[in-house]
Amino acid sequence: VSPFPVPFVLNVTAGTRPLTLAEVRIQPTNPFGRTSPPTIFDSSSLTRQFGNVTVGSFAVRQFPFTHSFTCDMRGSTLGVLVTMTDGSGMNRVSTMQVPIY
């Protein structure tokens, strides 16, 4: 089955310090627990795709992504791991599991 693109938006909200998107890893897991290789967006590919990847203090920014899926992915989850660097140079990591229907 040919893969088809599915768009999703990553919302990043900064607090008192600005955040800079450093890396985004997207990894599908099928209903049986098998994972596909992750798609990794490093800082240089994020900069090429979005230009400036910094979210200012108390701001919200949306980063649109597209991931390819096949028809057999129904009931799977999409694991997203986001690494950001705050204004003091500390890394912040957020993870989320997104169900695929």
N, C-alpha and C positions, 0 to 999 in steps of 0.2 A: 504494500500500500504506500502510495506517495505521501510524504510528510506534507502537512499544511501549516501555515504560520498562524499563531495565536498571539495577538497583542495583549500586553498587560502594562500597567503603570506602577512604578515604584515611587511612593510618596516619601519624601525625607523632610522631617521637621527638626529644625535646630532650636536649641535652647538659648542660654545666655552666651554661648560661644558658637561661632560659625562651624559648620561641618563640611568636610571635603570628602566626596565619594572616592574611595581608594580601590575597592574591588567588589565585584558582584559575581557570585557563583550561583548558577541555576542547575538543579539536578532533579530530573523526574524519577519517581519510584512507582513501579506498577503495583497492582493490588496484591501481588504475591511477595512483595518486599524486595524485588530486584531493582537495582538502580542502573540508570544509563550513565555514561560518562558525563561529568559536569561540563557545562558551557561556562567558561571563565572570561570575564571582562576585567582586565587589569587597568591600572590608572591611565596608561597611554591609550588603550582602546576606548576607554570611557571619554577621555578628552577629545579624541578624534570624532566620536559619535555625538557628543553633547557640547563641545567647546569648554566653557567654564563649568566645572563640576562642584563648585562651592555653593553651599546654602548659607546665606547670611544669618546673623543672630536673630532669633525669634521669627524666622521666615520658614515657609513651606515651599518645596519645589517638587515638581513631578518629572520623573525620568521615564519616558516610554521605551519599552523593550518588546521584542517579538521573539518567541521561541517556537521551534517547529515540533509538531506532534504527529503521530500516526493515529489512525482510527482505533487501534487496539489500546490506546491510553485511557479510555473511559474508566473511571473509578480509581485512577492514579492520583498521586499528589506531586506537587511541584515544590521542591525544597529550594528556598532562596536564602543565601547567606550574604549579608551586606557588611562590608568593612568600611568604616568612615574614620577620618582623623579629625579630632576637634582642634580648636584654636590653640590649645596648649601642646599639641603634638601627640596626644594620647589616642590610641586606637579604640574605637567603639565598634562592637560587633552585634548585629541583630540577625536573628533567624526567624523564618516563618515557613509554615507549611500551607500551601494553597491547594485545595481540592480541585480536581479536574472532572467535570461532569460531561 
